[in-house]
Amino acid sequence: MMAALAKAISRATRTDVDVETLKVLVIFSGAGLLLSLVAAMIYGQAASAALF
């Protein structure tokens, strides 16, 4: 699946996209999303406590 995704991106952007580069990009994007979700959960709890 990763190879197919890399091939599709390569065709769309007309650049050579390596599967390893795509894996690193997916890992960092996932880590950033996880960090954002954790921060939103913490901030959401703090905002709820401040309002009530």
Secondary structure, 3 states (H helix, E strand, C coil): CHHHHHHHHHHHHCCCCCHHHHHHHHHHHHHHHHHHHHHHHHHHHHHHHHHC
